[in-house]
Amino acid sequence: MKRIFTFFVFVLATSALFSQDCGELFISEYIEGYGNNRALELYNPTDQTIDLSQYSVGRFSNGSTEFTGVQIPAGNFIEPNDAFVIVIDKRDQMGTGLETPIWNGYQLWDVCLDEVTMEPIIDQETGDTIYCVQYDAGGTPLVGTEYHDFLDLEGKGDVFLTPIYNINNALYWNGNDAVALIKGTDVAPDGSNIIDVIGVIGEDPENTIGEPAWVDENGYWVTRDRTLVRKKEVKKGTGPVVFLLGDTFDATQWESYPKNTFIYLGAHDSDCATSGTKDNFNQVEVQVYPNPLQGNTLTIESAYAVKSAQLFNLTGQLVHSVYPGNNTGTFTVATGDLQKGCYTLVLDLGEYGMISRKLVK
């Protein structure tokens, strides 16, 4: 989806919409790494489960005010004080060049060698030998046989989107693109549905500061070859950040880590987090098993009446639904014949809201 964002002076009046702390989703992590290693983490600071299909993520490319976005597929929900990871869909391990796959944890991890002397690189402070991912002469990461969780971006994704650049390139940012989270599918003419922005809409830092990325106070790149994690005291998104209005990128909201740092994905430390009953309810009072699924039957234990149970695949397609008739306690649900893969089970608990569980077949 594309939409030209025409800015008017009255966009300033929309700032009140973004003043409530802990009241709306925001971007909690940003990854711009090697090759196609691209990801966003969203955080839900509220006390309600949020239907992510009401939101889109994307970019304003190279200083453009035209938004290219992708709607999060139906069937994806984010529970209170939880995080949700969106990853570019480049998972074909045979891919090369522009189709280079995202890392899956099997990249070869060995001693770093000095490019000139070919001697091991030693940490000057600790005296320890430094390890790193190994590359071939063409700059492609080598594949090993040992799995390392800290190198696994694929395994941390909740949904994988935009596999084909020429169809939708919303997730193909490269440091000088403003990345945004919006409510809905298109940017409103006054920008009132822009929730959060990394970078500045309408600015290309190549042109304004001569760098391929926005930088911090010391001039170091922040949005290229980096992982950004939102600081815990940040409780809301930025709203519109617009070059024509004199806005600048606030790097102080973020902790910056080296590229290909994935260890923080999947959870976010926020001052918005609480231990309220809604969160406890989501985590404890509904049990779903077995997981991984075995056979065609799923058992649900719930102290609350279950009005419906819907099963979605990774693309957001509804593959099975049942209506248990407000059952409580322990009951079984026939799932039908499912292909192997990852699924999201969404339970409608009436007045208590909806909750979701990740399942594997």
N, C-alpha and C positions, 0 to 999 in steps of 0.2 A: 504494500500500500504506500502511496505517496501523496503528500499534501503540502502545498506551498503555505508557509506560515507567514502571513502578512501582519506585521506588527503595527499597532496603533499606539498613540500616547496613552490611551486609557488602559493599556495592559498593566500599567502601574497599579491600577485600582484592584487588580486581581490578587495582590499580595496578601490580602486578608484571608484568602482561601487556604493559604499555606502556613498559617500561624499556629495551628493546633499541634502541640507536641503529642507524639505517640498515637496519632489519629488516622494514619494512612500508611500504606506500604512505602518503602523507600529502598534504594539500591544500597546494599551493605557490602558488596565486594565486586571488584572489576578486575578482569584478567586480560592482558594483552601480552602474549608470550611468543614463543618460537612457532614459526609456521602458522598453523591454524588454531593454535591454543588460544581460544577466545571464550570467555564465559562471563556471566553476570549472576550475582546472588541477590535475591530479593528477601527482605525481612519484613515480617508482620509484627508491628509493635502493639497491635490492638488486642482486645480481649475477645475478638470474634474470628471465626473461620472465614477466610476470604476466598471467593471464587475468582481464580486468576484469569479465567476466560474473559473477564471484563477489562483486561489490561493488555497493552502492547509494549514492546521494547524495540528500540532501533537506533538509528543515527541520523545526524545532519552531516552529510559528507563534505569534507574539504572546505568548510566555511559556508556551506549552503544553508538556506532557510527552508529547504525542502526536506520533509521528514520521510525516511524510508523505514517502515516498521513491520513487525510481524506480531500477530495476535497470539497470545498463549492459548494453546488448544483447550477445548472443553475437557472436563474431567480432572483438571489440575486445581487443587485447593491448597491453601497454606494455613496452617493452624496458628493460634496465638503464640507469639514469641518463638516462632519457628522460622527457618530459612528455606528457600527454594532456589535450586541452581539450574540456570539455563545455559546450555552449551551448544556451540555450533556443531552441526551434524556432519562431521568428517571422521567417520569411524572405520572406513575401509582401509585395513592395514596394508593393502597393496597399492594404495594411492601414492602418487609422486607429484612433484612440482606444486601447482596450485591445489592439488587434491591431497597433499601431505596429511596423514591422519593426525588427529589429536593424540596426545600421549595416553597410554593405557597402563603404565607402571612397569612395562617390560623393557624400557630403554636401558641400554648398557651403562652401568654405574661402576666407574673404576677410578684409579688414580689419575689426577690431572697432570698433564705433562707440559712443560714449558715449550712453546712453539719453536723456539730457537735452539735451546740446548737439549730438548727432549728429556730433561731430567724432571723427576717429580717436584711439584710445587709444594712448598712448605709454608705453613702459617708462621709468620715471623714472630707473633706474640706467644703462641702456645707450643710451637715446634711440631705440631701435628701435620701429617700428610693430608693434603686437600683432595677430596674426591669430587667427581663431576660426571655428567652425561658425556659419553664418547660419541664422536662424529666421524664420518668418513671424509675423504678428501673433498667431496662436493658439498659438505656441510649438512648432510643428512644424518640424523641420530641413528646409531647402531642399535640393533635389537639383541637383547640377551635372553637368558632363560630364567633369571631370578626376578621375582616380582617385588617392587618397592611401592608401597602405598603412597608415599610422598611425591611420586612421579605420576600418579594416576589421576588424570583429569576426567577421563571417560567414566570411571567408576563413581565419580562424585556428582554426575549429572542427574537431574530429575526429569528433564525433558531435553530433546535434541531437535534443533530447528534449522531451517534454511540450508539444506544440503547443496542446492544448486545456485551458484552466484547469479547466473543470468535470469533466474526466476525471481529470486528475492535475496538481496545482499545486505539485509538489515544488521546482521551480526558480524560483518566483515570490517570492523573498525581497525585502524592502524595507527592510532596515536594523535592524529590531527582532526578526528571526527568527534563532534559533540554527541555523546551517547545519552539516550533519554528513556525514561519510563513515563508512559502516559495512561490516562484512563480512557478506555474506548479504543477505536481503531484508527482514527484520524485526529490530527491536531486541530483544535478549535481556532478560528481566526484570531482570537485575542489571546491564545495560549493558555486559557484558564484550566485546561485539563492536563497540562504538563506538570507532573508530580516531582520529577527529579532529573537533574542533568549533571553529567560529568563532562567538563569542558565548557565552551561558550558557543551558543547558537549564533551562526553568522560570522564566526571568526575562524580563520585558518592560521594557526601559529606560525606556519611557514612564512606567511606574508607579514605578520605583525611583529614577531620577535626573531624571525630567522631560524626557528627550530621546528622539527617535525612533531612536536608534542608541546603540551602545556608544561610549565616548569614550576618548581617550588621557589622559595625565597633565595635559595643559593644557586639557582639556575640549572638544577638537575631535572632531567625528564621525569615526569610524573605519570603521563598517560601512554607512554610507549615503552615496551620492554619492561613492564612493571606489573606487580599485583598490588591493588589498593584495597585496604580494609577500612571501613568506616569506623571512626573512633566511637567508643561506647557512649560518650556524652551527647552524640548527635541523635536527635529524636524525631527528625522529620526530613523530607526531601527539600531540595532547593527551590522548587517551583521554576518558572522560566528564568533562564540566565542568558541574556541577550546582548550581543556586542553593540548593536545600535543604541541600546539604552545605557551604555557605559559599564555594563556588568563585566566582572572578571571571574576567573576560576579560583575558588577558594581551596587551595591544596591543604590548608591546615585542618580540614575536616577528616583527613585520611591519614592512615599509617601506610607507608610505602615500603614494599618488599621487592626483592629481586624477581626478575621474570621467571615464570614457570614455578612459582610458589603456590601450591594447591592445598596445603595442610589446613588452611582456615575455612575452606569451603564446607558448607553443610550445616553450620551453626554460627550464630552471631552473638557476641557479648554486648548487651545494650542496657543502658539505664532504664529503658522502658520495661524491661522484663519484670514480671511479677509471678507470684506463686498462687494466683487466684484459683477459684474453684473451676472455672472454665478450662484452664490449662490442665489441672489435675484430672478433670473429667475426660479430656481428650487422650491423656496418656494412660489412664489406669482403668476406667470403668467400662471400657469396651475392649474385648479380646477377640482376635480373629486368628484362626489356625486351621490346618497346618500352613506354615509359610517357611519354605517353598510349598506350593500346592502339590498335592499328591492325589491322583485320580480326579474325579469330577465333583467332589463335595467339599464345601467349606463350612466350618463351624464358627458361629458367632455367639459370644456371650455378652449380653448387654443388660444393664439395669434400667435402660430406657427403651421405650417402644420404638421399634425400627419400622418406619413406614415404607422405605424402599432401599434396595441395595443395587447399585449400578457399578459395572466393571468397565473400565476404559483401558485401551492400549496406550502405548507411548505417543502415538500421533493424536490422541484425544478422541479416537473413534469409540463409540459405545458398542461393546461386543456382547454384553449380556446384562439383563436387568431382571430383578424379581421384586415382588411386592409381598412381604411376609405377613401382612395383615396385623401390624402393630404388635408383633411378637416381642416378648421380653424373656429374660432368662437365657437358657441355652437352646439354640435351634440350628438346624443345618440348612444350607442353601445349595441347590444343584447349580453348578457353574457352567455346565455344558462342556463341549469338547473345545479346549483352548490350546492354541499353539504355544510352544515354549517361548518365554519372553517375560517382560516386566509389565505389570498392570497396576492400576490405581482403583481401589475399591472405595466407593463413596456411599456412606450411609446417611439417610435422611432420618433424623431423630425428632422431627416435628418442631415443637417449641424450643427444644434444646439445640437446634441448629443441625449442621452437617459436619461430619468428620470424614477423614480419608485415611486409608492405609495403603502402603506400598506392598505389592505382592509379587512373587516370582513363581513362574511355572517351569 
